[in-house]
Amino acid sequence: MGNLAKLKASILEDGVIDADEVKALEAELYADGVIDREEADLLFDLNDEVSGNDNDPAWQAFFVKAISDYLLEDENSPGELDAEEEEWLYNKIASDGVIDGTERALLLNLKEKAKVFPDSLVSLL
């Protein structure tokens, strides 16, 4: 089991993400300075598992920052959501049929910061 899988398992033991777990996630995911697809997928998996639970507010802030960094700070399309990123994000948010507060905060942040906000994502708001 890799580091990310172990971290995910330990975080999900109690079904809630606390401030210390957010710090551990941040240290692990930003160790190389960037968020990659595997790490972004992990964050969505965690969010789906803990959605609606009494998570520390730092979780939402970290999730929004990390996913926004993944999408907007990449080399291929800085400041923009390219077609592949748009499809990935739409599928991640729509897959469970529920747009929770954390996902909504992410969408609003992207709408504010991206050069263009795709219509498919507007439909999720």
N, CA, C and O atoms as a GROMACS GRO file, in nm:
protein
  500
    1MET      N    1   0.085  -0.118   0.000
    1MET     CA    2   0.000   0.000   0.000
    1MET      C    3   0.090   0.124   0.000
    1MET      O    4   0.181   0.137   0.082
    2GLY      N    5   0.063   0.216  -0.093
    2GLY     CA    6   0.144   0.337  -0.105
    2GLY      C    7   0.113   0.438   0.004
    2GLY      O    8   0.018   0.422   0.081
    3ASN      N    9   0.193   0.542   0.009
    3ASN     CA   10   0.174   0.647   0.110
    3ASN      C   11   0.036   0.710   0.104
    3ASN      O   12  -0.028   0.733   0.207
    4LEU      N   13  -0.012   0.738  -0.020
    4LEU     CA   14  -0.144   0.801  -0.032
    4LEU      C   15  -0.254   0.710   0.017
    4LEU      O   16  -0.347   0.754   0.084
    5ALA      N   17  -0.244   0.582  -0.016
    5ALA     CA   18  -0.347   0.487   0.028
    5ALA      C   19  -0.347   0.473   0.180
    5ALA      O   20  -0.453   0.465   0.242
    6LYS      N   21  -0.229   0.472   0.240
    6LYS     CA   22  -0.220   0.463   0.387
    6LYS      C   23  -0.278   0.589   0.452
    6LYS      O   24  -0.351   0.581   0.550
    7LEU      N   25  -0.244   0.704   0.395
    7LEU     CA   26  -0.295   0.830   0.448
    7LEU      C   27  -0.447   0.834   0.438
    7LEU      O   28  -0.515   0.873   0.532
    8LYS      N   29  -0.499   0.793   0.323
    8LYS     CA   30  -0.644   0.791   0.302
    8LYS      C   31  -0.711   0.700   0.405
    8LYS      O   32  -0.811   0.738   0.466
    9ALA      N   33  -0.656   0.579   0.424
    9ALA     CA   34  -0.714   0.483   0.518
    9ALA      C   35  -0.714   0.538   0.660
    9ALA      O   36  -0.812   0.522   0.733
   10SER      N   37  -0.604   0.602   0.700
   10SER     CA   38  -0.598   0.654   0.837
   10SER      C   39  -0.696   0.771   0.856
   10SER      O   40  -0.756   0.784   0.963
   11ILE      N   41  -0.712   0.853   0.755
   11ILE     CA   42  -0.804   0.967   0.764
   11ILE      C   43  -0.949   0.918   0.773
   11ILE      O   44  -1.030   0.975   0.847
   12LEU      N   45  -0.979   0.814   0.698
   12LEU     CA   46  -1.119   0.767   0.692
   12LEU      C   47  -1.158   0.677   0.810
   12LEU      O   48  -1.274   0.637   0.820
   13GLU      N   49  -1.063   0.644   0.898
   13GLU     CA   50  -1.094   0.557   1.012
   13GLU      C   51  -1.214   0.606   1.092
   13GLU      O   52  -1.300   0.527   1.130
   14ASP      N   53  -1.219   0.737   1.119
   14ASP     CA   54  -1.329   0.790   1.199
   14ASP      C   55  -1.432   0.865   1.115
   14ASP      O   56  -1.531   0.914   1.169
   15GLY      N   57  -1.411   0.874   0.982
   15GLY     CA   58  -1.509   0.936   0.893
   15GLY      C   59  -1.514   1.086   0.897
   15GLY      O   60  -1.604   1.147   0.839
   16VAL      N   61  -1.419   1.148   0.966
   16VAL     CA   62  -1.415   1.294   0.980
   16VAL      C   63  -1.272   1.340   0.954
   16VAL      O   64  -1.176   1.274   0.996
   17ILE      N   65  -1.258   1.453   0.886
   17ILE     CA   66  -1.125   1.509   0.863
   17ILE      C   67  -1.103   1.624   0.961
   17ILE      O   68  -1.173   1.725   0.957
   18ASP      N   69  -1.003   1.606   1.049
   18ASP     CA   70  -0.974   1.710   1.147
   18ASP      C   71  -0.856   1.796   1.101
   18ASP      O   72  -0.795   1.769   0.997
   19ALA      N   73  -0.824   1.897   1.178
   19ALA     CA   74  -0.720   1.993   1.139
   19ALA      C   75  -0.584   1.927   1.123
   19ALA      O   76  -0.510   1.961   1.031
   20ASP      N   77  -0.551   1.833   1.210
   20ASP     CA   78  -0.421   1.765   1.199
   20ASP      C   79  -0.413   1.681   1.072
   20ASP      O   80  -0.307   1.673   1.009
   21GLU      N   81  -0.524   1.621   1.033
   21GLU     CA   82  -0.526   1.542   0.910
   21GLU      C   83  -0.512   1.632   0.787
   21GLU      O   84  -0.449   1.594   0.688
   22VAL      N   85  -0.570   1.750   0.794
   22VAL     CA   86  -0.553   1.846   0.684
   22VAL      C   87  -0.406   1.883   0.671
   22VAL      O   88  -0.352   1.889   0.561
   23LYS      N   89  -0.340   1.908   0.784
   23LYS     CA   90  -0.196   1.942   0.782
   23LYS      C   91  -0.115   1.827   0.724
   23LYS      O   92  -0.022   1.850   0.646
   24ALA      N   93  -0.148   1.704   0.761
   24ALA     CA   94  -0.076   1.587   0.708
   24ALA      C   95  -0.097   1.574   0.558
   24ALA      O   96  -0.003   1.546   0.484
   25LEU      N   97  -0.220   1.595   0.513
   25LEU     CA   98  -0.249   1.592   0.369
   25LEU      C   99  -0.170   1.699   0.295
   25LEU      O  100  -0.110   1.673   0.191
   26GLU      N  101  -0.170   1.819   0.349
   26GLU     CA  102  -0.100   1.929   0.285
   26GLU      C  103   0.049   1.899   0.273
   26GLU      O  104   0.109   1.922   0.168
   27ALA      N  105   0.108   1.848   0.381
   27ALA     CA  106   0.251   1.817   0.380
   27ALA      C  107   0.282   1.710   0.275
   27ALA      O  108   0.380   1.720   0.202
   28GLU      N  109   0.199   1.608   0.269
   28GLU     CA  110   0.222   1.497   0.175
   28GLU      C  111   0.197   1.540   0.031
   28GLU      O  112   0.280   1.513  -0.057
   29LEU      N  113   0.085   1.605   0.006
   29LEU     CA  114   0.046   1.637  -0.131
   29LEU      C  115   0.129   1.750  -0.192
   29LEU      O  116   0.151   1.753  -0.313
   30TYR      N  117   0.173   1.842  -0.110
   30TYR     CA  118   0.253   1.954  -0.160
   30TYR      C  119   0.404   1.931  -0.142
   30TYR      O  120   0.483   2.023  -0.161
   31ALA      N  121   0.444   1.809  -0.106
   31ALA     CA  122   0.586   1.780  -0.084
   31ALA      C  123   0.669   1.812  -0.207
   31ALA      O  124   0.782   1.859  -0.195
   32ASP      N  125   0.613   1.789  -0.326
   32ASP     CA  126   0.686   1.818  -0.450
   32ASP      C  127   0.643   1.952  -0.511
   32ASP      O  128   0.688   1.988  -0.620
   33GLY      N  129   0.558   2.026  -0.441
   33GLY     CA  130   0.519   2.159  -0.485
   33GLY      C  131   0.398   2.165  -0.576
   33GLY      O  132   0.349   2.274  -0.604
   34VAL      N  133   0.349   2.051  -0.624
   34VAL     CA  134   0.234   2.050  -0.714
   34VAL      C  135   0.137   1.937  -0.678
   34VAL      O  136   0.176   1.837  -0.618
   35ILE      N  137   0.013   1.956  -0.716
   35ILE     CA  138  -0.090   1.853  -0.701
   35ILE      C  139  -0.105   1.784  -0.836
   35ILE      O  140  -0.126   1.850  -0.938
   36ASP      N  141  -0.094   1.650  -0.837
   36ASP     CA  142  -0.110   1.577  -0.962
   36ASP      C  143  -0.247   1.508  -0.965
   36ASP      O  144  -0.324   1.518  -0.869
   37ARG      N  145  -0.276   1.440  -1.075
   37ARG     CA  146  -0.409   1.378  -1.093
   37ARG      C  147  -0.439   1.276  -0.984
   37ARG      O  148  -0.550   1.274  -0.930
   38GLU      N  149  -0.343   1.192  -0.950
   38GLU     CA  150  -0.365   1.091  -0.846
   38GLU      C  151  -0.402   1.158  -0.713
   38GLU      O  152  -0.491   1.111  -0.642
   39GLU      N  153  -0.333   1.266  -0.681
   39GLU     CA  154  -0.360   1.336  -0.556
   39GLU      C  155  -0.496   1.407  -0.561
   39GLU      O  156  -0.569   1.408  -0.462
   40ALA      N  157  -0.530   1.464  -0.676
   40ALA     CA  158  -0.661   1.528  -0.691
   40ALA      C  159  -0.772   1.425  -0.680
   40ALA      O  160  -0.876   1.451  -0.619
   41ASP      N  161  -0.751   1.307  -0.740
   41ASP     CA  162  -0.850   1.199  -0.727
   41ASP      C  163  -0.868   1.159  -0.581
   41ASP      O  164  -0.980   1.137  -0.535
   42LEU      N  165  -0.757   1.151  -0.508
   42LEU     CA  166  -0.762   1.116  -0.366
   42LEU      C  167  -0.846   1.218  -0.289
   42LEU      O  168  -0.928   1.180  -0.206
   43LEU      N  169  -0.827   1.345  -0.318
   43LEU     CA  170  -0.903   1.448  -0.247
   43LEU      C  171  -1.053   1.435  -0.273
   43LEU      O  172  -1.134   1.451  -0.181
   44PHE      N  173  -1.090   1.406  -0.397
   44PHE     CA  174  -1.233   1.387  -0.425
   44PHE      C  175  -1.286   1.262  -0.357
   44PHE      O  176  -1.398   1.261  -0.306
   45ASP      N  177  -1.206   1.154  -0.356
   45ASP     CA  178  -1.247   1.032  -0.285
   45ASP      C  179  -1.272   1.062  -0.137
   45ASP      O  180  -1.373   1.021  -0.080
   46LEU      N  181  -1.178   1.133  -0.076
   46LEU     CA  182  -1.193   1.169   0.065
   46LEU      C  183  -1.319   1.253   0.084
   46LEU      O  184  -1.397   1.228   0.176
   47ASN      N  185  -1.337   1.353  -0.001
   47ASN     CA  186  -1.453   1.441   0.015
   47ASN      C  187  -1.584   1.364   0.003
   47ASN      O  188  -1.678   1.387   0.080
   48ASP      N  189  -1.591   1.272  -0.093
   48ASP     CA  190  -1.713   1.193  -0.108
   48ASP      C  191  -1.740   1.110   0.018
   48ASP      O  192  -1.855   1.093   0.058
   49GLU      N  193  -1.634   1.060   0.080
   49GLU     CA  194  -1.649   0.976   0.200
   49GLU      C  195  -1.692   1.055   0.324
   49GLU      O  196  -1.764   1.004   0.409
   50VAL      N  197  -1.647   1.179   0.334
   50VAL     CA  198  -1.673   1.256   0.456
   50VAL      C  199  -1.778   1.366   0.438
   50VAL      O  200  -1.807   1.441   0.531
   51SER      N  201  -1.835   1.374   0.319
   51SER     CA  202  -1.935   1.477   0.290
   51SER      C  203  -2.049   1.471   0.391
   51SER      O  204  -2.103   1.364   0.420
   52GLY      N  205  -2.084   1.587   0.445
   52GLY     CA  206  -2.194   1.595   0.541
   52GLY      C  207  -2.153   1.566   0.684
   52GLY      O  208  -2.234   1.580   0.775
   53ASN      N  209  -2.028   1.526   0.705
   53ASN     CA  210  -1.980   1.499   0.840
   53ASN      C  211  -1.923   1.626   0.901
   53ASN      O  212  -1.908   1.728   0.833
   54ASP      N  213  -1.890   1.621   1.029
   54ASP     CA  214  -1.844   1.738   1.103
   54ASP      C  215  -1.693   1.757   1.085
   54ASP      O  216  -1.616   1.743   1.180
   55ASN      N  217  -1.653   1.789   0.960
   55ASN     CA  218  -1.512   1.807   0.930
   55ASN      C  219  -1.463   1.944   0.975
   55ASN      O  220  -1.540   2.039   0.986
   56ASP      N  221  -1.334   1.953   1.002
   56ASP     CA  222  -1.275   2.082   1.038
   56ASP      C  223  -1.288   2.176   0.918
   56ASP      O  224  -1.274   2.132   0.804
   57PRO      N  225  -1.316   2.304   0.941
   57PRO     CA  226  -1.326   2.401   0.830
   57PRO      C  227  -1.201   2.406   0.742
   57PRO      O  228  -1.209   2.443   0.625
   58ALA      N  229  -1.087   2.370   0.799
   58ALA     CA  230  -0.963   2.369   0.720
   58ALA      C  231  -0.972   2.270   0.604
   58ALA      O  232  -0.903   2.287   0.504
   59TRP      N  233  -1.056   2.167   0.617
   59TRP     CA  234  -1.070   2.069   0.509
   59TRP      C  235  -1.122   2.136   0.382
   59TRP      O  236  -1.063   2.120   0.275
   60GLN      N  237  -1.231   2.210   0.394
   60GLN     CA  238  -1.288   2.274   0.275
   60GLN      C  239  -1.189   2.371   0.213
   60GLN      O  240  -1.172   2.372   0.091
   61ALA      N  241  -1.124   2.452   0.295
   61ALA     CA  242  -1.027   2.549   0.243
   61ALA      C  243  -0.912   2.478   0.170
   61ALA      O  244  -0.870   2.522   0.063
   62PHE      N  245  -0.863   2.369   0.228
   62PHE     CA  246  -0.753   2.296   0.165
   62PHE      C  247  -0.800   2.229   0.036
   62PHE      O  248  -0.730   2.235  -0.065
   63PHE      N  249  -0.915   2.167   0.038
   63PHE     CA  250  -0.969   2.100  -0.080
   63PHE      C  251  -0.982   2.200  -0.196
   63PHE      O  252  -0.937   2.172  -0.307
   64VAL      N  253  -1.042   2.314  -0.169
   64VAL     CA  254  -1.062   2.417  -0.273
   64VAL      C  255  -0.927   2.464  -0.327
   64VAL      O  256  -0.910   2.475  -0.448
   65LYS      N  257  -0.832   2.491  -0.239
   65LYS     CA  258  -0.700   2.538  -0.282
   65LYS      C  259  -0.627   2.433  -0.365
   65LYS      O  260  -0.575   2.463  -0.472
   66ALA      N  261  -0.625   2.309  -0.315
   66ALA     CA  262  -0.549   2.204  -0.383
   66ALA      C  263  -0.607   2.170  -0.520
   66ALA      O  264  -0.532   2.157  -0.616
   67ILE      N  265  -0.739   2.157  -0.530
   67ILE     CA  266  -0.800   2.124  -0.660
   67ILE      C  267  -0.787   2.243  -0.755
   67ILE      O  268  -0.763   2.225  -0.874
   68SER      N  269  -0.803   2.364  -0.703
   68SER     CA  270  -0.785   2.483  -0.788
   68SER      C  271  -0.642   2.490  -0.839
   68SER      O  272  -0.619   2.521  -0.956
   69ASP      N  273  -0.546   2.461  -0.753
   69ASP     CA  274  -0.405   2.459  -0.796
   69ASP      C  275  -0.383   2.354  -0.904
   69ASP      O  276  -0.317   2.379  -1.004
   70TYR      N  277  -0.440   2.235  -0.882
   70TYR     CA  278  -0.426   2.127  -0.980
   70TYR      C  279  -0.479   2.171  -1.117
   70TYR      O  280  -0.416   2.145  -1.220
   71LEU      N  281  -0.593   2.236  -1.118
   71LEU     CA  282  -0.657   2.272  -1.244
   71LEU      C  283  -0.600   2.400  -1.308
   71LEU      O  284  -0.590   2.409  -1.430
   72LEU      N  285  -0.564   2.497  -1.226
   72LEU     CA  286  -0.528   2.629  -1.280
   72LEU      C  287  -0.378   2.658  -1.280
   72LEU      O  288  -0.334   2.752  -1.346
   73GLU      N  289  -0.300   2.579  -1.209
   73GLU     CA  290  -0.156   2.606  -1.201
   73GLU      C  291  -0.074   2.503  -1.280
   73GLU      O  292   0.044   2.485  -1.253
   74ASP      N  293  -0.136   2.439  -1.375
   74ASP     CA  294  -0.066   2.338  -1.454
   74ASP      C  295   0.007   2.403  -1.571
   74ASP      O  296  -0.021   2.518  -1.607
   75GLU      N  297   0.101   2.331  -1.630
   75GLU     CA  298   0.181   2.384  -1.740
   75GLU      C  299   0.104   2.389  -1.872
   75GLU      O  300   0.132   2.475  -1.956
   76ASN      N  301   0.009   2.299  -1.891
   76ASN     CA  302  -0.062   2.289  -2.019
   76ASN      C  303  -0.160   2.403  -2.043
   76ASN      O  304  -0.171   2.454  -2.155
   77SER      N  305  -0.232   2.443  -1.938
   77SER     CA  306  -0.334   2.547  -1.956
   77SER      C  307  -0.343   2.632  -1.829
   77SER      O  308  -0.446   2.631  -1.761
   78PRO      N  309  -0.237   2.707  -1.797
   78PRO     CA  310  -0.240   2.787  -1.675
   78PRO      C  311  -0.352   2.890  -1.675
   78PRO      O  312  -0.373   2.962  -1.773
   79GLY      N  313  -0.424   2.896  -1.563
   79GLY     CA  314  -0.532   2.993  -1.550
   79GLY      C  315  -0.660   2.952  -1.619
   79GLY      O  316  -0.760   3.025  -1.614
   80GLU      N  317  -0.659   2.838  -1.686
   80GLU     CA  318  -0.776   2.792  -1.762
   80GLU      C  319  -0.808   2.647  -1.730
   80GLU      O  320  -0.722   2.570  -1.686
   81LEU      N  321  -0.932   2.612  -1.755
   81LEU     CA  322  -0.973   2.472  -1.750
   81LEU      C  323  -0.978   2.424  -1.894
   81LEU      O  324  -1.064   2.466  -1.972
   82ASP      N  325  -0.885   2.335  -1.931
   82ASP     CA  326  -0.890   2.281  -2.066
   82ASP      C  327  -0.999   2.175  -2.074
   82ASP      O  328  -1.059   2.141  -1.972
   83ALA      N  329  -1.025   2.122  -2.192
   83ALA     CA  330  -1.136   2.029  -2.212
   83ALA      C  331  -1.122   1.904  -2.125
   83ALA      O  332  -1.221   1.856  -2.069
   84GLU      N  333  -1.002   1.852  -2.113
   84GLU     CA  334  -0.980   1.732  -2.031
   84GLU      C  335  -1.006   1.762  -1.884
   84GLU      O  336  -1.068   1.683  -1.814
   85GLU      N  337  -0.958   1.877  -1.836
   85GLU     CA  338  -0.980   1.915  -1.696
   85GLU      C  339  -1.128   1.939  -1.669
   85GLU      O  340  -1.181   1.900  -1.565
   86GLU      N  341  -1.194   2.003  -1.763
   86GLU     CA  342  -1.338   2.030  -1.749
   86GLU      C  343  -1.416   1.900  -1.737
   86GLU      O  344  -1.502   1.886  -1.650
   87GLU      N  345  -1.385   1.805  -1.824
   87GLU     CA  346  -1.454   1.676  -1.821
   87GLU      C  347  -1.425   1.602  -1.691
   87GLU      O  348  -1.516   1.547  -1.628
   88TRP      N  349  -1.299   1.601  -1.650
   88TRP     CA  350  -1.260   1.534  -1.525
   88TRP      C  351  -1.336   1.593  -1.407
   88TRP      O  352  -1.394   1.520  -1.327
   89LEU      N  353  -1.337   1.727  -1.397
   89LEU     CA  354  -1.402   1.793  -1.285
   89LEU      C  355  -1.552   1.769  -1.286
   89LEU      O  356  -1.612   1.740  -1.182
   90TYR      N  357  -1.614   1.781  -1.403
   90TYR     CA  358  -1.758   1.757  -1.412
   90TYR      C  359  -1.791   1.616  -1.363
   90TYR      O  360  -1.883   1.598  -1.283
   91ASN      N  361  -1.716   1.517  -1.410
   91ASN     CA  362  -1.741   1.378  -1.372
   91ASN      C  363  -1.718   1.356  -1.222
   91ASN      O  364  -1.793   1.283  -1.158
   92LYS      N  365  -1.614   1.417  -1.167
   92LYS     CA  366  -1.586   1.402  -1.024
   92LYS      C  367  -1.699   1.459  -0.939
   92LYS      O  368  -1.739   1.398  -0.840
   93ILE      N  369  -1.750   1.574  -0.978
   93ILE     CA  370  -1.854   1.639  -0.898
   93ILE      C  371  -1.990   1.572  -0.919
   93ILE      O  372  -2.065   1.553  -0.824
   94ALA      N  373  -2.022   1.537  -1.042
   94ALA     CA  374  -2.154   1.483  -1.073
   94ALA      C  375  -2.167   1.334  -1.043
   94ALA      O  376  -2.278   1.281  -1.038
   95SER      N  377  -2.056   1.264  -1.023
   95SER     CA  378  -2.058   1.118  -1.012
   95SER      C  379  -2.145   1.064  -0.899
   95SER      O  380  -2.207   0.959  -0.914
   96ASP      N  381  -2.150   1.135  -0.787
   96ASP     CA  382  -2.229   1.084  -0.675
   96ASP      C  383  -2.369   1.145  -0.669
   96ASP      O  384  -2.446   1.114  -0.578
   97GLY      N  385  -2.401   1.231  -0.765
   97GLY     CA  386  -2.535   1.288  -0.772
   97GLY      C  387  -2.564   1.398  -0.671
   97GLY      O  388  -2.675   1.449  -0.664
   98VAL      N  389  -2.462   1.433  -0.591
   98VAL     CA  390  -2.479   1.535  -0.488
   98VAL      C  391  -2.366   1.636  -0.500
   98VAL      O  392  -2.249   1.599  -0.508
   99ILE      N  393  -2.402   1.763  -0.500
   99ILE     CA  394  -2.300   1.868  -0.497
   99ILE      C  395  -2.301   1.924  -0.355
   99ILE      O  396  -2.390   1.999  -0.316
  100ASP      N  397  -2.199   1.885  -0.278
  100ASP     CA  398  -2.196   1.928  -0.138
  100ASP      C  399  -2.135   2.068  -0.127
  100ASP      O  400  -2.092   2.126  -0.227
  101GLY      N  401  -2.131   2.119  -0.007
  101GLY     CA  402  -2.081   2.254   0.016
  101GLY      C  403  -1.936   2.272  -0.025
  101GLY      O  404  -1.897   2.379  -0.073
  102THR      N  405  -1.856   2.169  -0.006
  102THR     CA  406  -1.714   2.176  -0.041
  102THR      C  407  -1.697   2.183  -0.192
  102THR      O  408  -1.616   2.261  -0.242
  103GLU      N  409  -1.772   2.102  -0.264
  103GLU     CA  410  -1.765   2.104  -0.411
  103GLU      C  411  -1.819   2.236  -0.465
  103GLU      O  412  -1.766   2.291  -0.562
  104ARG      N  413  -1.924   2.287  -0.403
  104ARG     CA  414  -1.980   2.415  -0.446
  104ARG      C  415  -1.878   2.528  -0.424
  104ARG      O  416  -1.863   2.616  -0.508
  105ALA      N  417  -1.810   2.525  -0.311
  105ALA     CA  418  -1.707   2.625  -0.282
  105ALA      C  419  -1.596   2.618  -0.387
  105ALA      O  420  -1.543   2.721  -0.430
  106LEU      N  421  -1.561   2.497  -0.428
  106LEU     CA  422  -1.460   2.480  -0.532
  106LEU      C  423  -1.507   2.542  -0.663
  106LEU      O  424  -1.433   2.617  -0.726
  107LEU      N  425  -1.629   2.512  -0.703
  107LEU     CA  426  -1.683   2.567  -0.828
  107LEU      C  427  -1.686   2.720  -0.825
  107LEU      O  428  -1.650   2.784  -0.923
  108LEU      N  429  -1.728   2.776  -0.713
  108LEU     CA  430  -1.734   2.922  -0.703
  108LEU      C  431  -1.594   2.983  -0.710
  108LEU      O  432  -1.575   3.088  -0.771
  109ASN      N  433  -1.496   2.918  -0.648
  109ASN     CA  434  -1.358   2.965  -0.653
  109ASN      C  435  -1.305   2.960  -0.796
  109ASN      O  436  -1.240   3.054  -0.842
  110LEU      N  437  -1.332   2.851  -0.865
  110LEU     CA  438  -1.286   2.837  -1.003
  110LEU      C  439  -1.354   2.939  -1.094
  110LEU      O  440  -1.292   2.996  -1.183
  111LYS      N  441  -1.484   2.962  -1.069
  111LYS     CA  442  -1.557   3.060  -1.149
  111LYS      C  443  -1.494   3.198  -1.135
  111LYS      O  444  -1.487   3.274  -1.232
  112GLU      N  445  -1.449   3.229  -1.015
  112GLU     CA  446  -1.387   3.359  -0.988
  112GLU      C  447  -1.246   3.368  -1.047
  112GLU      O  448  -1.207   3.474  -1.096
  113LYS      N  449  -1.169   3.260  -1.041
  113LYS     CA  450  -1.026   3.267  -1.076
  113LYS      C  451  -0.991   3.226  -1.219
  113LYS      O  452  -0.892   3.273  -1.273
  114ALA      N  453  -1.071   3.138  -1.279
  114ALA     CA  454  -1.039   3.090  -1.414
  114ALA      C  455  -1.067   3.200  -1.517
  114ALA      O  456  -1.160   3.280  -1.500
  115LYS      N  457  -0.987   3.202  -1.621
  115LYS     CA  458  -1.007   3.301  -1.728
  115LYS      C  459  -1.144   3.282  -1.793
  115LYS      O  460  -1.211   3.380  -1.829
  116VAL      N  461  -1.185   3.157  -1.807
  116VAL     CA  462  -1.316   3.123  -1.863
  116VAL      C  463  -1.374   3.010  -1.777
  116VAL      O  464  -1.302   2.916  -1.741
  117PHE      N  465  -1.502   3.019  -1.746
  117PHE     CA  466  -1.567   2.914  -1.667
  117PHE      C  467  -1.664   2.839  -1.759
  117PHE      O  468  -1.764   2.897  -1.802
  118PRO      N  469  -1.636   2.712  -1.788
  118PRO     CA  470  -1.716   2.637  -1.886
  118PRO      C  471  -1.864   2.623  -1.848
  118PRO      O  472  -1.900   2.612  -1.731
  119ASP      N  473  -1.948   2.625  -1.953
  119ASP     CA  474  -2.092   2.614  -1.932
  119ASP      C  475  -2.132   2.486  -1.862
  119ASP      O  476  -2.226   2.486  -1.782
  120SER      N  477  -2.062   2.375  -1.890
  120SER     CA  478  -2.098   2.247  -1.825
  120SER      C  479  -2.083   2.258  -1.674
  120SER      O  480  -2.157   2.194  -1.600
  121LEU      N  481  -1.987   2.339  -1.628
  121LEU     CA  482  -1.968   2.356  -1.484
  121LEU      C  483  -2.067   2.457  -1.426
  121LEU      O  484  -2.107   2.445  -1.310
  122VAL      N  485  -2.108   2.555  -1.506
  122VAL     CA  486  -2.210   2.649  -1.462
  122VAL      C  487  -2.336   2.571  -1.428
  122VAL      O  488  -2.406   2.603  -1.331
  123SER      N  489  -2.366   2.468  -1.507
  123SER     CA  490  -2.487   2.388  -1.485
  123SER      C  491  -2.485   2.318  -1.348
  123SER      O  492  -2.591   2.286  -1.294
  124LEU      N  493  -2.366   2.295  -1.292
  124LEU     CA  494  -2.356   2.230  -1.161
  124LEU      C  495  -2.385   2.327  -1.048
  124LEU      O  496  -2.419   2.286  -0.937
  125LEU      N  497  -2.372   2.455  -1.075
  125LEU     CA  498  -2.401   2.556  -0.972
  125LEU      C  499  -2.550   2.582  -0.964
  125LEU      O  500  -2.594   2.664  -0.884
   0.00000   0.00000   0.00000
